[in-house]
Amino acid sequence: MYLLAKHRFGDTSLTYSIRILAAISLALACSTAAVAQDVPTAEAVTASSHQGPRPLSQIDPNSNFVLRYDVRLGAQTRPAYFGSDEYEVRPDFAIKFDYARLRGLGEYGSLSGNSTPSAFGLRGSLRFIGARNSDDYEDLKGLDDIDASLELGLGVVYRERNFEAFADARYGTFGHNSFFGEFGMDGIAYPTDNWELRLGPRVTWGGQGFADTYFSVDSQEALASGMDRFKADGGILGAGFEATARYRFNDLWGIEAGLRGDRMLNDAANSPITERGTEDQFRLRIGITRELILQF
């Protein structure tokens, strides 16, 4: 069981993609304990008698519930909007859960961190896409503004020590009101006890509503912007790769960097919006990680 938050292709704002196994999701929802956080801007205390982060040696083997997770906080550079050739620097935030134990339901992961069992998981997935304002970008002059969107959904993942594969599907609860999916896999290597390296392909898919919202140009927009009228259809909208490198300074602190590259495909690439920008979309991020443990 694990939860991972990370960037999704082409988001126009800080993205949170949160995944967790159904059993632990239910347990957390029913629990009245607050999750301890340790980031530069906020700090919370757990409802149990054990407060704050704990080294692995201080995990109580008699605890009914144990959850070990990493928080990453840093910066990223990414396209300003789908198809843009302008890049912006924005905050980057992520959470990864790599060990959990719930008495009576078993455990996932290893307390020592030395092994990762083979496991299928069901996870939730969330993405927020910020509003697109045409007045902010010269290439978008004459196009209608697009409201922010929140996507919610589920995914499945298979994980081994040196391999991971996943498939996620989300629906825009407001904004584009359509489905969006992503598929990917990673090869995972551990050159030393401190290093973790990942590399793998990514494929993104968008429904009709998603493609129409972000890549179509209607008649009025065409007249106002000088672009050709274009009706975008859904389907495979992009493919690329993602590479990450993580180094642990000690049990609690580390640093992680990632590079994501996508080539827009089909109507995402053929859109006049993308033609004014570029079909090649890249994202570079780096952040400090901190391990935390919740137990009671």
TADAWO-V306331 format. One record per residue. OMEGA is omega in whole degrees, -180 to 180 (none if undefined). D_FIRST is the distance of its C-alpha to the first C-alpha in Angstrom with 1 decimal. Layout:
# TADAWO-V306331
OMEGA|D_FIRST ; OMEGA|D_FIRST
This chain:
# TADAWO-V306331
174|0.0 ; 177|3.7 ; -177|7.1 ; 175|10.2 ; 180|13.7 ; -175|16.5 ; 173|19.8 ; -174|20.9 ; 167|24.2 ; 180|27.3 ; -180|26.2 ; 176|29.2 ; 179|27.6 ; -174|24.7 ; 172|21.5 ; -179|18.3 ; -168|15.5 ; -176|12.6 ; 178|9.3 ; 177|6.6 ; -174|5.4 ; -177|8.8 ; -179|8.7 ; 175|7.8 ; 180|10.0 ; -180|12.7 ; -180|12.6 ; -179|13.0 ; -178|15.7 ; -177|17.5 ; 176|17.5 ; 179|20.6 ; 176|19.4 ; 180|19.4 ; 178|17.0 ; 178|19.1 ; 177|19.9 ; 178|22.1 ; -174|23.5 ; -173|27.2 ; -176|28.0 ; 178|26.3 ; 180|25.2 ; -178|23.8 ; -180|23.7 ; -180|21.3 ; 180|22.9 ; 180|22.4 ; 178|25.0 ; -176|22.8 ; 175|23.5 ; -180|22.3 ; -179|20.2 ; 171|20.2 ; -178|20.4 ; -178|18.1 ; -179|21.2 ; 174|21.4 ; -178|18.1 ; -179|19.6 ; 180|18.4 ; 180|19.9 ; 177|17.9 ; -178|16.5 ; 176|13.6 ; 178|12.2 ; 178|10.2 ; -175|10.9 ; 178|11.3 ; 172|14.0 ; 177|16.6 ; 179|18.8 ; -178|22.2 ; -178|24.9 ; 179|27.1 ; 169|27.2 ; -172|30.0 ; 178|29.7 ; -178|32.1 ; 178|33.6 ; -179|32.9 ; 178|32.1 ; -177|34.8 ; 170|36.1 ; 174|37.7 ; -179|37.6 ; 179|34.9 ; 176|33.9 ; -176|32.1 ; 177|29.5 ; 176|26.9 ; -178|23.3 ; 180|20.3 ; 175|16.6 ; 176|13.5 ; 176|10.5 ; -177|7.7 ; 174|7.1 ; 176|7.1 ; 174|6.9 ; 176|9.4 ; -175|11.2 ; -179|14.4 ; 180|15.1 ; 177|11.7 ; -177|10.5 ; 173|8.0 ; 179|5.3 ; -177|7.3 ; 178|11.0 ; -180|13.3 ; -178|15.8 ; -175|13.7 ; -178|15.6 ; 176|13.3 ; -176|10.1 ; 171|9.7 ; -177|10.2 ; 167|7.7 ; 178|8.2 ; 171|6.2 ; -175|8.4 ; 172|8.7 ; 179|11.8 ; -177|14.2 ; 173|17.3 ; 174|20.3 ; 177|23.6 ; -177|26.7 ; 180|29.7 ; 174|33.2 ; -179|35.5 ; -174|39.0 ; 180|41.7 ; -177|44.0 ; -174|41.7 ; -177|42.0 ; -178|45.2 ; -177|43.8 ; -179|42.7 ; -180|46.1 ; 177|47.1 ; 177|43.7 ; 173|42.3 ; 179|39.7 ; 179|36.2 ; 175|34.3 ; -179|30.8 ; 175|28.0 ; 179|24.6 ; 177|22.2 ; 180|19.4 ; -177|17.3 ; 176|14.3 ; 174|12.7 ; -178|11.1 ; 172|9.5 ; -174|10.0 ; 166|9.2 ; -177|11.5 ; -175|13.1 ; -178|15.8 ; 174|14.8 ; 175|12.6 ; -177|13.8 ; 172|13.2 ; -178|15.4 ; 174|15.7 ; -179|18.6 ; 178|19.9 ; 178|23.2 ; -178|25.6 ; 167|26.3 ; -174|29.3 ; -176|30.9 ; 176|30.7 ; -180|29.6 ; -179|28.2 ; 174|25.2 ; -179|23.5 ; 176|21.1 ; 179|19.6 ; -180|18.7 ; 175|17.9 ; -179|16.9 ; 161|16.9 ; -174|18.4 ; -180|17.1 ; 179|19.7 ; -178|20.1 ; 175|23.9 ; 178|23.8 ; -176|21.5 ; -174|21.8 ; 168|21.3 ; -179|18.5 ; 179|20.0 ; 175|18.7 ; 179|20.9 ; -179|20.6 ; 176|22.3 ; 175|21.7 ; 180|23.4 ; -177|23.9 ; 178|25.5 ; 177|27.3 ; -178|29.1 ; -179|32.8 ; 179|32.5 ; -179|30.3 ; -179|32.8 ; -178|35.8 ; -170|34.7 ; -175|34.1 ; -180|36.4 ; 174|39.3 ; -178|42.8 ; -173|45.0 ; 180|48.8 ; 178|49.3 ; 180|46.8 ; 179|48.5 ; -175|51.9 ; -173|50.7 ; -174|48.6 ; 177|50.6 ; 172|47.7 ; 174|48.0 ; -175|46.8 ; 177|43.5 ; -177|41.3 ; 175|37.8 ; 178|36.0 ; -180|32.2 ; 176|30.5 ; -175|29.0 ; -179|29.7 ; 176|28.4 ; -179|27.0 ; -177|26.3 ; 172|24.1 ; 178|21.9 ; 178|22.1 ; 176|20.5 ; -178|21.4 ; 178|20.0 ; 178|22.0 ; 175|21.2 ; 179|24.5 ; -178|23.1 ; -172|20.2 ; -171|20.2 ; 177|21.8 ; 177|21.6 ; -178|22.7 ; 177|21.1 ; -179|23.2 ; 176|22.6 ; 179|25.0 ; 176|24.6 ; -180|27.5 ; 171|28.1 ; 178|31.3 ; -175|32.0 ; 174|33.1 ; -173|35.4 ; 174|36.4 ; 179|34.3 ; -176|36.4 ; -177|39.6 ; 174|39.6 ; 178|42.5 ; 179|40.1 ; 180|38.3 ; 175|41.8 ; 178|42.9 ; 178|39.8 ; 177|37.9 ; 178|35.5 ; -175|33.7 ; -178|31.0 ; 176|29.5 ; 178|27.3 ; -179|27.2 ; 174|25.1 ; -178|24.9 ; 175|23.5 ; 179|23.0 ; 177|19.6 ; 178|19.2 ; 179|16.5 ; 179|16.3 ; 174|15.1 ; 177|15.2 ; 176|16.1 ; none|18.5
